[in-house]
Each structure stands twice: as C-alpha cells, then as structure tokens.
Amino acid sequence: MKFGIDRLVADASLRAPLKGKRVALLAHPASVTADLTHSLDALVACGDVRITCAFGPQHGLRGDKQDNMIETQDFIDPVHGIPVFSLYGRVRRPTDAMIDQFDIILVDLQDVGCRIYTFVTTLLYVLEAAAKHKKEVWVLDRPNPAGRRVEGPKLRTGWESFVGAGPLPMRHGLTLGELGSWFVQMFQLKVNYRVVEMQGWKPEEAPGFGWPLGERTWINPSPNAPNLWMARAYAGTVMLEGTTLSEGRGTTRPLELFGAPDIDAKAVVAEMRSLAPQWLDGCILRDCWFEPTFHKHVGKLCHGVQIHTEGAAYDHETFRPWRVVALAFKAIHRLYPDYPLWRDFPYEYEHGKLAIDVINGGPGLRAWVDDPAATPQDLEASALLDEQAWTSERRAHLRY
C-alpha cells in the first residue's frame, strides 16, 4: 500500500498545484516514506517543492520531548536551513507571523486513532488558522492503526481542551484526513482543504486491522507510542494519565499496562471478571510486576496488569479498551474504597478540573466509578448511545 506522502513524492502530477507556492510541512519522527526517508527530506529531494518552513506538534519535529507539558522551542533546521516552529511551546496555534511563511501547509502526522492524542487538536488549530488567513491545508493521509472501531462517550460541550478538539468519542475510527473533513464541516471552516489519500488501505483486514502489519515499519509518533499494541489499547490506557496508577511510563511497554505498589493485580482482574466478563473479550489480561525508571512510582515495585492484544486471542471486533480500563477503575474502587485513584494536577494546561474528566471530555466516567450503586450496564447504556450516533455521523467522511 502507499501512504499519502508516498503518492505525493512518486507522482509529479499530484505535486503540480504546489509549483510556485511556498510550502510548509507539519511533521514528527514517524513522518517517513516507505523506505524510511523523512518526509521533509523526501519533499526537498523532489526538486519541485519549495519548502519554506516546518512545524512540529507535541513532542517536537524530532520527537525528543518525553512527557506531557514538556515544551519544544523553535529552531533552524541544520540541514535545510529553514525555520521549524513549535506548536507545543510558547504557542499551540500557528501565529500570524508563522502563517505568513507559507501558502500551503502539508500535514503528515501519524495518528493513533484516539481523541486524546493532541495531533488531532493541532490539525484543527491549523485548519482554523488557515481559514482565517486563506491558506491551503493538505493532509497526506496515513492509517488509523486502531482501525474503524468506535468506542467511548462523545466529548461534552464545555469540556473542549487541547486533548478534546470537539464532540468526538474516545476512539473515533477515522484517519487524520477524514478527521480534517469532519472538522471543516463541524466548525464550518471556509478553507481550501485537500487529502492526498492512501492507496490500498484495508482497515478491516487481519492481522493489522488498520495498520499494514508486516508491510510498513512502525516508528514512534510520540516517545511512549512504541508499537501497534499500544495504539490498540490507548483509547483505554490513556485514562491512566488522570490517575495515581502507573500507565507504564518508565518501562518498555508504556500504555499497555497499569499498576501500583499498593494493589493486588490478581484480585483486581478477578473483580473485573466478576463485574463484567463480557467487557474483557478480545484480549488477555496478565498480572505482572514492573518498576518504573521514571514518572509515577519511580523506583518502586508495582503489581500490575498488562493488556495483551498481539496474540491469537486478540479479536478486533470485540476488544474494547475504554471499557477494559474503566472496569479496572471500578474494580479498584470496590476493592479499595478509600484508594486515592484520581490524580489532581494541571493536565494539558487545564486548571481547576480533574485530569480524568478532561481526558474523558466530561465527568461521567469518574462519577460512574465513584458511585457504588452504578453498574456496568449503566455505563454501557450511556456509551452505546454516543457510539451509535457517532458511527452514523462519521459515515459521510469515510474515504476508504
């Protein structure tokens, strides 16, 4: 198959509208061609594309910033001599001065299929700035490695943030190019928007179910996105960032596992199975031990659970990571009623709101966990309404 960047580099006719234009590139380390040439280098090598500047999202163009709210500075690219502007530093939206540097911006970002991933919001901010200044936006499309499945409640009005660009469910099932189309319609943006589509993407095909496993190399789009298995679990495990539980940062399998020094992981899994065994379909939960080398519980032995989605037991149709992790929270609350589960700290520049609520786009999930009388059926009924509504709403934007 071919990604958007591969088609653009290979086909001069696709590049023809760029002739004579000042072109910007929004990219990160996973922005590479099939032979692993970075998109910036590949576009410059075409000889007919005038790249005047580049942009980096959260974690930077080089992907060197490890954690959330660690900002990247602007710099001059040492090879091409162009300015590289950070959209996760002193600003998160392109400034007027930045916008003045180009006529067309190419967005080549590998997403992981989850509303919370900030590249989604950065795309919206770029579209809004482009609409204001009458610039063109092209998305060089890439696969959604989590595939087409939809899960989780839609973001509630008033809960918009840098990890919540709009009323999307946690797991949206769109490519970045498709999301851009939805943004244009949702926010009524008058912008010249184009998608350089992929060729041969089959999101329902095993074994990748969204990612061309065995055909394309996985490169971390962010430092703690090391593989496809993380991308599959992320719509659930990202919620751990709003808790006192470790999400595996500081281990070799971040965002595939969770744990803490003061929980019995075996007991947690047993409680999860007793509450809603059907929510655990499609994966294997294995209790494990780990000691983070940085971040939460650094240097402490944690008893935890790893969510396995890479073996024969994985079922793409039935695996629902948001429900799996929600159930883990509920089990911990039932086993340890006084456990300080919710982490109170500024999350992605949001103050005065609990991080778990910012992540979920509203307080519904936390309220359900904290309510001893609330059942899995209650959460299922609430989430299902949003999931069905989104599945219908997104249909007009599907390109593959």
ZADO-748565 format. One record per residue (C-alpha): x, y, z. Coordinates in Angstrom, 2 decimals. Each point is the difference from the previous one (the first is absolute). Layout:
REM residues N
{{X,Y,Z}}
...
//
This chain:
REM residues 400
{{0.00,0.00,0.00}}
{{1.00,3.65,-0.30}}
{{-0.38,2.73,2.57}}
{{-0.82,3.56,-1.07}}
{{3.63,1.08,0.11}}
{{1.04,-2.93,-2.20}}
{{-2.53,0.93,-2.66}}
{{0.94,3.69,0.10}}
{{3.73,-0.70,-0.36}}
{{-0.53,-2.54,-2.80}}
{{-2.51,1.98,-2.10}}
{{1.03,3.36,-1.45}}
{{-3.58,0.67,-1.09}}
{{-1.13,-0.10,3.64}}
{{2.71,2.54,0.83}}
{{-0.90,2.31,-2.91}}
{{-2.24,2.31,2.09}}
{{2.98,0.61,2.32}}
{{2.09,1.51,-2.81}}
{{0.91,3.61,0.71}}
{{-1.50,-0.18,3.50}}
{{1.70,0.35,3.36}}
{{-0.56,-3.32,1.74}}
{{0.11,-0.88,3.70}}
{{0.12,-3.46,1.54}}
{{-1.51,-1.05,3.34}}
{{1.74,-3.21,1.00}}
{{1.59,-2.15,2.71}}
{{2.45,-2.96,0.07}}
{{-2.57,-2.45,-1.44}}
{{-0.46,2.22,-3.06}}
{{1.96,-2.25,-2.33}}
{{-0.34,-1.56,-3.43}}
{{-0.10,-3.73,-0.68}}
{{3.82,-0.14,-0.03}}
{{0.12,1.94,3.33}}
{{1.18,3.29,-1.51}}
{{-1.39,2.84,2.07}}
{{-2.74,1.89,-1.85}}
{{1.89,3.30,0.23}}
{{3.03,-1.49,-1.72}}
{{-2.13,-1.83,-2.56}}
{{-1.95,3.12,-0.98}}
{{3.14,2.12,-0.31}}
{{1.57,-2.72,-2.15}}
{{-2.91,0.21,-2.45}}
{{1.54,3.23,-1.28}}
{{-3.32,1.60,-0.90}}
{{-1.33,0.65,3.52}}
{{1.14,3.18,1.71}}
{{-0.04,-0.71,3.73}}
{{0.25,3.30,1.87}}
{{-0.64,-1.18,3.58}}
{{-1.03,-2.96,2.11}}
{{-2.11,-0.54,3.10}}
{{0.22,-2.49,2.83}}
{{-2.95,-1.12,2.17}}
{{0.20,-1.22,3.61}}
{{3.34,-1.74,0.66}}
{{1.54,1.96,-2.85}}
{{0.99,-0.59,-3.60}}
{{2.80,-2.19,1.34}}
{{-2.19,-1.73,2.60}}
{{2.56,0.62,2.72}}
{{-2.26,1.32,2.76}}
{{-1.01,-2.90,2.23}}
{{-2.98,1.05,2.08}}
{{-3.17,2.11,-0.18}}
{{0.37,3.76,0.51}}
{{3.71,-0.12,-0.87}}
{{0.23,2.74,-2.60}}
{{2.08,0.18,-3.17}}
{{1.74,3.14,-1.21}}
{{0.21,1.39,-3.53}}
{{3.27,-0.68,-1.82}}
{{1.68,0.15,-3.39}}
{{0.27,-3.34,-1.76}}
{{3.74,-0.67,-0.28}}
{{-0.27,-1.82,-3.33}}
{{-2.50,2.06,-1.97}}
{{0.44,3.34,1.74}}
{{-3.71,0.63,0.43}}
{{-1.78,1.11,3.17}}
{{-1.73,-2.75,1.98}}
{{-2.86,1.37,2.08}}
{{-1.29,-1.74,3.11}}
{{-3.75,-0.42,0.46}}
{{0.61,-1.30,3.50}}
{{2.10,2.73,1.56}}
{{-0.71,3.67,0.51}}
{{-3.07,-0.51,-2.22}}
{{-2.17,-2.91,-1.03}}
{{-1.67,1.78,-2.90}}
{{1.88,1.38,-3.01}}
{{0.62,3.72,0.44}}
{{-0.55,2.58,-2.73}}
{{3.78,0.22,-0.48}}
{{0.23,-3.77,-0.47}}
{{-2.91,-0.06,-2.43}}
{{1.68,2.71,-2.09}}
{{2.83,-2.45,-0.79}}
{{-2.03,-2.24,-2.34}}
{{-2.86,-0.28,-2.49}}
{{-0.73,-3.72,0.45}}
{{0.65,-2.19,3.02}}
{{0.42,-3.75,-0.35}}
{{-1.06,-1.93,3.11}}
{{1.76,-3.36,0.22}}
{{-0.64,-1.35,3.49}}
{{-0.41,-3.62,1.09}}
{{-3.00,-0.06,2.35}}
{{-1.04,-2.87,2.29}}
{{-3.77,0.29,-0.35}}
{{-0.91,1.57,3.35}}
{{-1.60,3.39,0.75}}
{{2.48,0.65,2.80}}
{{3.05,-0.11,-2.30}}
{{0.92,3.66,-0.39}}
{{0.87,-0.21,-3.71}}
{{-3.78,-0.04,-0.58}}
{{-0.41,3.37,1.71}}
{{3.07,1.42,-1.72}}
{{-1.61,-0.84,-3.35}}
{{-3.12,1.94,1.00}}
{{2.07,3.00,1.10}}
{{1.89,-0.02,-3.31}}
{{-3.27,-0.20,-1.95}}
{{-1.45,2.92,1.97}}
{{3.10,2.13,-0.56}}
{{0.07,-0.90,-3.70}}
{{-3.65,0.96,-0.38}}
{{0.66,3.37,1.64}}
{{2.98,0.75,-2.26}}
{{-1.26,-1.72,-3.17}}
{{2.72,-2.61,-0.11}}
{{-0.31,-3.53,-1.38}}
{{0.23,-3.13,2.14}}
{{0.92,-3.39,-1.43}}
{{-0.06,-3.11,2.15}}
{{2.31,-2.74,-1.24}}
{{-2.07,-2.84,1.34}}
{{1.25,-2.89,2.11}}
{{-1.71,-3.06,1.56}}
{{-1.94,0.08,3.23}}
{{1.80,-2.88,1.74}}
{{-2.95,-0.57,2.34}}
{{-2.23,-0.63,-3.01}}
{{-3.65,0.89,-0.50}}
{{-1.40,-1.03,3.39}}
{{-1.80,2.71,2.02}}
{{-0.05,0.20,3.79}}
{{-0.69,2.35,2.86}}
{{-2.18,3.01,0.72}}
{{0.14,3.13,-2.13}}
{{1.63,3.07,1.52}}
{{-2.56,2.17,1.80}}
{{-0.54,3.67,-0.81}}
{{2.19,2.17,2.20}}
{{2.70,-2.64,0.38}}
{{1.98,0.94,-3.09}}
{{3.77,0.03,0.58}}
{{3.28,-0.78,-1.70}}
{{-0.90,-3.68,0.46}}
{{-3.60,0.54,-1.03}}
{{-0.41,1.88,-3.28}}
{{-3.71,-0.67,-0.38}}
{{-2.88,-2.42,0.59}}
{{1.93,-3.12,-0.97}}
{{-0.14,-3.34,1.81}}
{{3.20,-1.28,1.59}}
{{0.63,-2.44,-2.86}}
{{-1.23,1.64,-3.20}}
{{0.99,-2.44,-2.75}}
{{1.05,2.66,-2.54}}
{{3.26,0.82,-1.70}}
{{1.46,3.47,0.51}}
{{-1.10,0.95,-3.49}}
{{-3.55,-1.06,0.77}}
{{0.08,1.84,3.31}}
{{1.03,3.17,-1.81}}
{{-3.03,-0.33,-2.23}}
{{-2.22,-0.37,3.07}}
{{1.61,3.06,1.63}}
{{-0.62,2.10,-3.10}}
{{-3.68,-0.92,0.04}}
{{-0.47,0.02,3.78}}
{{1.50,3.44,0.52}}
{{-1.11,1.40,-3.37}}
{{3.52,0.92,-1.02}}
{{0.43,1.77,-3.34}}
{{3.34,-1.49,-0.90}}
{{1.52,-1.56,-3.08}}
{{0.41,-3.55,1.31}}
{{1.41,-2.98,-1.84}}
{{0.86,-3.58,0.94}}
{{2.68,-1.94,-1.83}}
{{-1.59,-3.37,0.60}}
{{1.70,-3.29,0.69}}
{{-0.05,-2.76,-2.56}}
{{-0.90,-3.53,1.06}}
{{-0.85,0.61,3.64}}
{{-2.20,-2.85,1.31}}
{{-0.99,0.83,3.58}}
{{-2.03,-3.16,0.53}}
{{2.71,-2.38,-1.16}}
{{1.85,-2.35,2.37}}
{{2.46,-0.05,1.61}}
{{0.47,3.78,0.23}}
{{-3.64,1.20,0.00}}
{{1.07,3.52,-0.88}}
{{3.76,-0.24,-0.09}}
{{1.73,-1.77,-2.95}}
{{1.78,-2.43,2.31}}
{{3.03,-1.57,-1.64}}
{{-0.09,2.50,-2.85}}
{{0.81,3.32,1.66}}
{{2.44,0.74,2.81}}
{{-1.41,1.41,3.24}}
{{1.77,3.15,1.16}}
{{-1.00,1.67,3.26}}
{{-2.21,3.00,-0.80}}
{{0.62,1.03,3.62}}
{{2.58,-1.35,2.46}}
{{-2.45,-2.26,1.86}}
{{-1.71,-1.41,-3.08}}
{{2.46,-2.83,-0.70}}
{{-2.14,-2.47,-1.92}}
{{-3.36,-0.99,-1.46}}
{{-1.07,-1.68,3.24}}
{{0.23,3.31,1.86}}
{{-2.14,1.64,-2.70}}
{{-2.65,-2.70,0.41}}
{{-0.19,0.48,3.77}}
{{0.48,3.77,0.10}}
{{-3.66,1.04,-0.05}}
{{-0.20,-1.64,3.43}}
{{3.49,0.27,1.44}}
{{0.24,3.74,-0.63}}
{{-2.51,0.42,2.84}}
{{2.71,-1.22,2.38}}
{{1.71,3.37,-0.48}}
{{-2.79,1.47,2.12}}
{{0.57,-2.44,2.86}}
{{2.63,-0.84,2.60}}
{{0.56,-3.36,-1.70}}
{{3.05,-0.39,-2.19}}
{{-0.77,-0.31,-3.71}}
{{3.37,-1.63,-0.56}}
{{2.01,3.13,-0.78}}
{{3.54,-0.80,0.98}}
{{-0.39,-3.60,-1.20}}
{{0.45,-1.55,-3.44}}
{{-3.77,-0.49,-0.47}}
{{-1.58,3.39,0.77}}
{{-3.76,0.32,-0.37}}
{{-0.47,-3.74,-0.29}}
{{0.00,-0.61,3.74}}
{{-1.02,1.56,3.29}}
{{0.79,-0.55,3.65}}
{{1.17,1.38,3.33}}
{{2.01,-1.15,3.04}}
{{-3.11,-0.28,2.17}}
{{-2.47,-2.06,-2.05}}
{{-0.43,-3.75,-0.48}}
{{-0.20,-0.35,-3.77}}
{{-1.33,-3.55,0.13}}
{{-2.84,1.14,2.22}}
{{-0.72,2.93,-2.34}}
{{-0.28,-2.27,-3.04}}
{{-2.22,-2.43,1.92}}
{{-2.29,2.86,1.01}}
{{-0.14,1.24,-3.59}}
{{-1.06,-3.46,-1.16}}
{{-2.71,-0.21,2.63}}
{{-1.40,3.44,-0.94}}
{{-0.10,-0.15,-3.82}}
{{1.80,-2.97,-1.58}}
{{-1.35,0.94,-3.43}}
{{2.00,3.23,0.10}}
{{3.23,-1.99,0.06}}
{{-0.61,-1.79,-3.28}}
{{2.57,0.25,-2.75}}
{{3.15,0.30,2.12}}
{{1.91,-1.74,2.77}}
{{0.67,1.64,3.37}}
{{3.18,-1.19,1.69}}
{{1.12,1.07,3.45}}
{{3.62,1.10,0.08}}
{{2.61,1.87,2.01}}
{{1.91,3.09,-1.13}}
{{2.13,2.80,1.40}}
{{-0.24,3.34,-1.85}}
{{3.34,1.70,-0.64}}
{{-1.72,3.39,-0.15}}
{{-3.45,1.59,0.42}}
{{-2.60,-1.31,2.48}}
{{1.26,-2.47,2.64}}
{{3.56,0.36,-1.27}}
{{2.29,-2.61,1.52}}
{{-2.87,-1.81,1.74}}
{{-1.12,-3.56,-0.68}}
{{-3.50,0.09,-1.44}}
{{-2.48,-2.83,-0.34}}
{{-1.86,0.53,-3.23}}
{{-1.94,-1.27,-2.96}}
{{1.14,-0.14,-3.61}}
{{-2.63,0.13,-2.74}}
{{1.11,-2.40,-2.75}}
{{-1.34,0.58,-3.50}}
{{2.78,-1.51,-2.10}}
{{-0.80,-3.74,0.14}}
{{-2.52,-2.42,-1.42}}
{{-2.47,0.95,2.73}}
{{-0.33,3.53,-1.36}}
{{-3.40,0.66,-1.54}}
{{-0.26,3.38,-1.69}}
{{-3.78,-0.05,-0.06}}
{{-0.47,-0.58,3.71}}
{{3.03,1.71,1.62}}
{{-1.16,3.20,1.71}}
{{2.90,1.67,1.84}}
{{-1.99,2.90,1.44}}
{{-2.32,-2.45,1.75}}
{{2.90,-2.19,1.15}}
{{1.73,2.85,1.82}}
{{-3.26,1.47,1.29}}
{{-0.73,-3.40,1.50}}
{{3.44,-0.07,1.62}}
{{-0.75,3.32,1.71}}
{{-3.34,-1.34,1.21}}
{{1.62,-3.18,1.33}}
{{2.66,1.96,1.89}}
{{-2.62,2.28,1.50}}
{{-2.00,-3.01,1.18}}
{{3.02,-1.79,1.44}}
{{1.55,3.12,1.54}}
{{-2.81,2.53,0.65}}
{{2.40,2.59,1.44}}
{{2.66,-0.36,-2.71}}
{{1.08,3.48,-1.26}}
{{-0.59,-0.89,-3.63}}
{{-0.48,3.40,-1.63}}
{{3.11,2.10,-0.54}}
{{-0.50,3.73,0.57}}
{{2.44,2.01,-2.12}}
{{-0.07,2.35,-3.02}}
{{-0.48,-2.23,-3.02}}
{{0.84,1.40,-3.44}}
{{-0.33,3.57,1.23}}
{{-3.44,-0.55,1.54}}
{{-0.27,1.33,3.56}}
{{-2.84,-0.44,2.46}}
{{-1.20,-3.26,-1.55}}
{{0.94,-3.55,0.88}}
{{2.22,-1.54,-2.65}}
{{-2.22,-3.06,-0.33}}
{{-2.91,2.25,-0.95}}
{{2.07,1.97,-2.52}}
{{1.12,-3.27,-1.58}}
{{-3.54,-1.37,-0.25}}
{{-1.51,3.26,-1.17}}
{{-2.29,0.20,3.02}}
{{-0.47,-1.39,3.51}}
{{-2.18,-2.98,-0.96}}
{{2.61,-2.74,0.27}}
{{1.31,1.19,3.37}}
{{-3.52,0.32,1.39}}
{{-0.76,-3.56,-1.09}}
{{3.14,-1.37,1.66}}
{{-0.62,1.89,3.24}}
{{-3.66,-1.01,0.29}}
{{-0.21,-3.36,1.82}}
{{-3.49,-0.58,-1.40}}
{{0.96,0.59,-3.64}}
{{0.28,-3.17,-2.07}}
{{1.81,-0.92,-3.21}}
{{-3.38,-0.05,-1.69}}
{{-0.45,3.68,0.88}}
{{3.26,0.99,-1.67}}
{{-0.69,-2.29,-2.96}}
{{-3.38,1.62,-0.67}}
{{1.43,3.51,0.17}}
{{3.02,-0.68,-2.21}}
{{-1.94,-2.01,-2.55}}
{{-2.24,2.95,-0.87}}
{{2.99,2.17,-0.85}}
{{1.76,-2.79,-1.87}}
{{-3.01,-0.67,-2.20}}
{{-0.51,3.71,-0.68}}
{{3.66,0.48,-0.96}}
{{0.04,-3.07,-2.27}}
{{-2.81,1.57,-1.96}}
{{1.43,3.53,0.08}}
{{3.43,-0.94,-1.29}}
{{-1.30,-2.01,-2.96}}
{{0.05,2.97,-2.39}}
{{3.73,0.51,0.65}}
{{1.26,-3.54,-0.63}}
{{2.38,-0.16,-2.97}}
{{1.09,-3.64,0.12}}
//
